[in-house]
Amino acid sequence: LAIVSMIPQSSPDYLPHRLLMFEAVLHTKAQRVVETGTDMGDSARIFATALRRTGGVISTIDKKADLKLSWLQDYPNVIPIQGESLKVPWKDVIDLLYLDSDHTKENLLGELRKFGPWVRPGGLILIHDTMHSQFGPALTDAVRTWCREMGLRWSEDPNPHGMAIIEMIRDLSPLRS
């Protein structure tokens, strides 16, 4: 817990979820984490710090024109990708997928359908803000819809703003495109 509390954060938004995010990397023995929605990099720093223990990397995707964030120099295991998540080509297996970009049902469903099949069996998908007063209903609806389509169950960390957790108990690789 001590190392998690020392990870620099620019917003208190992720504080309740830091331990869950850190432990998700260790639990899956992640070598590759993919994140959509870098913003200031708070969640990327959490994942990158945990990935130092597994020897893995995080690819973080954001549509911002400039991902040259000053903290990147301290995290050589972060691969910033500039672009819209649904337009960035992807062809690598994922151990942990973290979705926190455009908070609409359509975008989240698109990201789940695009990246979800790349998450290996035993991997995890985390989705931030599922209990947010403004975005939560749309995000939760997207999670329910996708999990129903894929025959998967999900749970939720009820800490502020919520975090959906989907454990990949099935191999979705035939759905990769």
VOBA-1610 file (N, C-alpha, C; in pm, whole numbers, padded with zeros to 5 digits, always signed):
BEGIN
Leu+00083-00120+00000Leu+00000+00000+00000Leu+00087+00126+00000Ala+00203+00119+00064Ala+00290+00237+00073Ala+00334+00284-00065Ile+00376+00190-00151Ile+00422+00230-00284Ile+00308+00292-00364Val+00188+00239-00350Val+00073+00292-00423Val+00043+00434-00380Ser+00054+00463-00252Ser+00023+00597-00204Ser+00129+00700-00245Met+00245+00655-00290Met+00350+00748-00331Met+00349+00779-00481Ile+00260+00718-00557Ile+00253+00744-00701Ile+00192+00883-00720Pro+00264+00974-00788Pro+00212+01110-00806Pro+00078+01112-00880Gln-00015+01193-00830Gln-00146+01206-00891Gln-00179+01355-00902Ser-00237+01395-01014Ser-00275+01535-01032Ser-00420+01559-00994Ser-00495+01452-00975Ser-00637+01463-00942Ser-00671+01358-00835Pro-00764+01387-00746Pro-00803+01288-00647Pro-00895+01180-00704Asp-00930+01189-00831Asp-01028+01101-00894Asp-00993+00953-00883Tyr-00866+00917-00893Tyr-00826+00777-00894Tyr-00786+00726-00756Leu-00778+00811-00657Leu-00729+00770-00526Leu-00801+00648-00470Pro-00934+00641-00475Pro-01001+00523-00419Pro-00971+00394-00496His-00929+00404-00620His-00909+00286-00705His-00762+00247-00721Arg-00671+00325-00666Arg-00528+00299-00690Arg-00487+00157-00654Leu-00526+00109-00540Leu-00484-00024-00497Leu-00543-00131-00589Leu-00671-00117-00624Leu-00735-00212-00716Leu-00660-00216-00849Met-00626-00101-00903Met-00557-00094-01033Met-00417-00156-01023Phe-00345-00124-00918Phe-00211-00177-00896Phe-00216-00329-00883Glu-00308-00378-00799Glu-00318-00521-00776Glu-00368-00597-00898Ala-00447-00532-00983Ala-00493-00597-01106Ala-00375-00634-01195Val-00275-00547-01201Val-00154-00576-01280Val-00082-00697-01221Leu-00066-00698-01090Leu+00005-00809-01026Leu-00074-00939-01036His-00205-00932-01019His-00292-01050-01026His-00284-01118-01163Thr-00284-01038-01267Thr-00280-01093-01403Thr-00138-01119-01453Lys-00039-01079-01371Lys+00103-01088-01413Lys+00120-01019-01549Ala+00057-00904-01560Ala+00046-00832-01687Ala+00182-00799-01749Gln+00189-00825-01877Gln+00301-00780-01959Gln+00258-00663-02047Arg+00127-00659-02079Arg+00075-00550-02162Arg-00057-00501-02106Val-00057-00372-02073Val-00178-00302-02033Val-00210-00204-02144Val-00336-00192-02177Val-00381-00091-02273Val-00482-00003-02201Glu-00461+00127-02213Glu-00550+00225-02151Glu-00601+00318-02260Thr-00730+00348-02255Thr-00784+00454-02341Thr-00821+00571-02252Gly-00779+00690-02293Gly-00807+00810-02215Gly-00694+00844-02119Thr-00582+00890-02169Thr-00465+00920-02087Thr-00487+01041-01999Asp-00542+01146-02054Asp-00562+01274-01986Asp-00431+01319-01922Met-00425+01335-01792Met-00303+01382-01725Met-00207+01268-01690Gly-00250+01144-01711Gly-00162+01031-01688Gly-00168+00970-01549Asp-00267+01007-01469Asp-00275+00953-01332Asp-00286+00800-01333Ser-00380+00748-01409Ser-00397+00602-01411Ser-00278+00535-01480Ala-00225+00596-01583Ala-00108+00538-01652Ala+00010+00523-01556Arg+00029+00620-01468Arg+00139+00612-01370Arg+00116+00498-01271Ile-00008+00477-01232Ile-00038+00366-01142Ile-00003+00234-01209Phe-00052+00216-01331Phe-00025+00091-01403Phe+00124+00075-01432Ala+00190+00182-01475Ala+00333+00175-01508Ala+00416+00137-01386Thr+00379+00190-01270Thr+00452+00156-01148Thr+00436+00007-01115Ala+00315-00045-01125Ala+00292-00188-01101Ala+00363-00273-01206Leu+00364-00226-01330Leu+00427-00301-01439Leu+00579-00311-01422Arg+00637-00224-01342Arg+00780-00238-01312Arg+00807-00371-01242Arg+00710-00420-01169Arg+00726-00547-01096Arg+00708-00668-01187Thr+00635-00652-01295Thr+00611-00765-01386Thr+00697-00757-01512Gly+00763-00643-01531Gly+00844-00624-01651Gly+00761-00587-01773Gly+00640-00542-01752Gly+00550-00512-01863Gly+00548-00366-01904Val+00465-00338-02005Val+00450-00203-02060Val+00301-00168-02066Ile+00276-00038-02070Ile+00140+00013-02091Ile+00139+00099-02216Ser+00043+00071-02302Ser+00016+00156-02418Ser-00104+00239-02381Thr-00087+00369-02378Thr-00195+00457-02337Thr-00236+00545-02455Ile-00364+00541-02487Ile-00417+00603-02609Ile-00501+00724-02571Asp-00473+00838-02636Asp-00553+00957-02613Asp-00558+01038-02743Lys-00670+01103-02765Lys-00686+01181-02888Lys-00624+01320-02880Lys-00572+01356-02763Lys-00508+01487-02750Lys-00394+01498-02851Ala-00377+01615-02905Ala-00272+01636-03005Ala-00132+01624-02945Asp-00118+01649-02815Asp+00015+01648-02755Asp+00017+01558-02632Leu+00081+01444-02644Leu+00096+01354-02531Leu+00235+01365-02470Lys+00304+01475-02493Lys+00437+01494-02437Lys+00424+01545-02294Leu+00381+01457-02208Leu+00362+01492-02068Leu+00495+01480-01995Ser+00523+01572-01906Ser+00654+01577-01840Ser+00684+01451-01759Trp+00585+01385-01707Trp+00607+01266-01625Trp+00654+01146-01705Leu+00635+01148-01838Leu+00673+01034-01921Leu+00821+00997-01909Gln+00906+01095-01886Gln+01050+01067-01876Gln+01081+00974-01758Asp+00997+00971-01657Asp+01019+00885-01542Asp+00958+00746-01559Tyr+00889+00724-01669Tyr+00820+00597-01692Tyr+00852+00544-01832Pro+00969+00484-01849Pro+01007+00434-01982Pro+00920+00318-02030Asn+00839+00259-01942Asn+00752+00149-01983Asn+00613+00197-02026Val+00600+00327-02051Val+00475+00383-02103Val+00493+00417-02250Ile+00403+00364-02333Ile+00404+00392-02476Ile+00283+00480-02506Pro+00305+00611-02524Pro+00191+00699-02555Pro+00153+00687-02702Ile+00023+00676-02727Ile-00028+00666-02864Ile-00129+00777-02883Gln-00102+00866-02976Gln-00193+00977-03004Gln-00293+00933-03110Gly-00421+00945-03078Gly-00525+00910-03174Gly-00654+00875-03103Glu-00759+00861-03181Glu-00888+00820-03126Glu-00885+00669-03108Ser-00925+00623-02992Ser-00913+00481-02958Ser-00977+00389-03062Leu-01090+00429-03116Leu-01158+00343-03212Leu-01092+00343-03350Lys-00998+00434-03372Lys-00930+00441-03502Lys-00786+00391-03496Val-00733+00373-03376Val-00595+00325-03361Val-00593+00175-03391Pro-00509+00131-03485Pro-00504-00013-03513Pro-00447-00090-03394Trp-00501-00209-03370Trp-00451-00290-03260Trp-00440-00436-03301Lys-00326-00500-03271Lys-00305-00640-03308Lys-00221-00715-03205Asp-00223-00675-03077Asp-00144-00742-02974Asp-00234-00793-02862Val-00198-00906-02805Val-00272-00961-02691Val-00257-00865-02572Ile-00364-00852-02497Ile-00372-00761-02383Ile-00397-00843-02257Asp-00325-00809-02150Asp-00348-00874-02020Asp-00448-00796-01935Leu-00443-00663-01947Leu-00531-00577-01868Leu-00571-00459-01957Leu-00700-00440-01971Leu-00756-00331-02052Leu-00826-00235-01957Tyr-00789-00107-01967Tyr-00849-00004-01882Tyr-00913+00101-01972Leu-01045+00117-01960Leu-01120+00207-02047Leu-01171+00327-01969Asp-01127+00446-02014Asp-01164+00569-01944Asp-01155+00688-02040Ser-01207+00670-02161Ser-01198+00780-02258Ser-01333+00848-02272Asp-01385+00859-02391Asp-01512+00925-02418Asp-01624+00852-02342His-01686+00918-02251His-01782+00855-02160His-01923+00848-02219Thr-01935+00783-02333Thr-02067+00759-02392Thr-02087+00609-02410Lys-02211+00567-02414Lys-02241+00425-02434Lys-02183+00377-02567Glu-02201+00455-02671Glu-02156+00414-02804Glu-02004+00397-02808Asn-01931+00491-02750Asn-01785+00481-02752Asn-01737+00363-02669Leu-01793+00346-02549Leu-01749+00235-02465Leu-01781+00101-02530Leu-01899+00087-02588Leu-01931-00037-02659Leu-01833-00060-02774Gly-01800+00046-02845Gly-01702+00034-02954Gly-01566-00012-02904Glu-01521+00046-02792Glu-01391+00007-02735Glu-01394-00138-02685Leu-01504-00176-02620Leu-01515-00315-02573Leu-01514-00413-02690Arg-01586-00379-02795Arg-01591-00468-02912Arg-01458-00472-02986Lys-01386-00362-02987Lys-01257-00357-03058Lys-01146-00422-02977Phe-01130-00382-02852Phe-01017-00428-02771Phe-01047-00553-02689Gly-01174-00574-02651Gly-01211-00687-02567Gly-01163-00822-02619Pro-01179-00851-02748Pro-01132-00980-02799Pro-00980-00999-02790Trp-00906-00893-02768Trp-00760-00903-02756Trp-00717-00933-02612Val-00811-00924-02517Val-00778-00954-02378Val-00777-01106-02361Arg-00665-01157-02315Arg-00647-01301-02303Arg-00736-01359-02192Pro-00770-01486-02205Pro-00840-01551-02095Pro-00757-01538-01966Gly-00823-01502-01858Gly-00754-01475-01732Gly-00718-01329-01714Gly-00730-01252-01821Gly-00704-01109-01814Gly-00823-01036-01757Leu-00807-00905-01741Leu-00912-00822-01683Leu-00942-00701-01770Ile-01064-00655-01760Ile-01105-00527-01817Ile-01159-00443-01701Leu-01105-00322-01688Leu-01152-00227-01587Leu-01211-00106-01659Ile-01324-00059-01611Ile-01391+00056-01673Ile-01424+00156-01564His-01366+00274-01575His-01382+00379-01473His-01512+00457-01493Asp-01565+00508-01384Asp-01679+00600-01381Asp-01816+00536-01401Thr-01829+00406-01373Thr-01958+00340-01394Thr-02063+00380-01291Met-02023+00449-01185Met-02121+00498-01087Met-02122+00651-01081His-02058+00714-01179His-02054+00860-01185His-02196+00910-01208Ser-02234+01017-01139Ser-02372+01066-01149Ser-02410+01107-01291Gln-02316+01158-01367Gln-02346+01202-01504Gln-02325+01091-01607Phe-02214+01020-01600Phe-02178+00923-01703Phe-02217+00779-01670Gly-02233+00750-01543Gly-02251+00613-01497Gly-02360+00533-01567Pro-02481+00587-01580Pro-02587+00507-01643Pro-02553+00462-01785Ala-02496+00548-01866Ala-02461+00511-02003Ala-02349+00407-02005Leu-02248+00427-01919Leu-02136+00333-01914Leu-02181+00197-01863Thr-02263+00197-01759Thr-02313+00071-01705Thr-02397-00002-01808Asp-02478+00071-01883Asp-02559+00009-01988Asp-02469-00055-02094Ala-02360+00012-02130Ala-02267-00044-02228Ala-02201-00171-02175Val-02160-00169-02048Val-02097-00287-01987Val-02196-00404-01985Arg-02318-00378-01943Arg-02420-00484-01939Arg-02446-00541-02078Thr-02458-00452-02176Thr-02485-00496-02313Thr-02373-00585-02364Trp-02248-00541-02351Trp-02135-00618-02402Trp-02119-00751-02329Cys-02131-00747-02197Cys-02117-00871-02120Cys-02226-00971-02157Arg-02346-00923-02180Arg-02455-01011-02224Arg-02422-01071-02360Glu-02372-00989-02453Glu-02334-01037-02587Glu-02225-01144-02580Met-02130-01126-02487Met-02014-01214-02479Met-02031-01329-02379Gly-02140-01330-02306Gly-02160-01434-02205Gly-02066-01419-02087Leu-02038-01295-02049Leu-01947-01266-01938Leu-02024-01200-01824Arg-01970-01214-01704Arg-02025-01144-01589Arg-01930-01032-01550Trp-01985-00936-01478Trp-01902-00826-01431Trp-01940-00792-01287Ser-01847-00727-01220Ser-01872-00679-01084Ser-01831-00533-01081Glu-01851-00471-00967Glu-01823-00328-00959Glu-01762-00291-00825Asp-01655-00214-00830Asp-01598-00154-00710Asp-01679-00027-00688Pro-01751-00018-00576Pro-01842+00095-00557Pro-01776+00223-00506Asn-01645+00225-00495Asn-01580+00348-00450Asn-01624+00463-00540Pro-01602+00585-00497Pro-01652+00701-00573Pro-01631+00688-00724His-01733+00711-00796His-01740+00705-00942His-01745+00563-00997Gly-01718+00462-00919Gly-01732+00323-00962Gly-01625+00276-01058Met-01602+00144-01055Met-01507+00079-01146Met-01563-00059-01178Ala-01603-00079-01303Ala-01649-00210-01346Ala-01528-00301-01364Ile-01546-00427-01328Ile-01441-00527-01339Ile-01497-00646-01415Ile-01435-00676-01529Ile-01476-00791-01610Ile-01358-00887-01616Glu-01378-01009-01567Glu-01274-01111-01577Glu-01298-01192-01704Met-01196-01202-01785Met-01209-01273-01912Met-01201-01424-01886Ile-01317-01485-01875Ile-01325-01628-01849Ile-01340-01707-01979Arg-01353-01637-02089Arg-01368-01701-02221Arg-01262-01648-02316Asp-01231-01727-02415Asp-01138-01687-02521Asp-01222-01620-02630Leu-01203-01490-02648Leu-01276-01415-02750Leu-01193-01394-02876Ser-01078-01460-02886Ser-00988-01435-03000Ser-01053-01458-03137Pro-01150-01547-03153Pro-01213-01559-03285Pro-01284-01431-03331Leu-01311-01340-03237Leu-01382-01215-03270Leu-01286-01101-03305Arg-01156-01127-03303Arg-01058-01021-03331Arg-01069-00977-03477Ser-01056-00846-03494Ser-01055-00794-03633Ser-00945-00693-03650
//
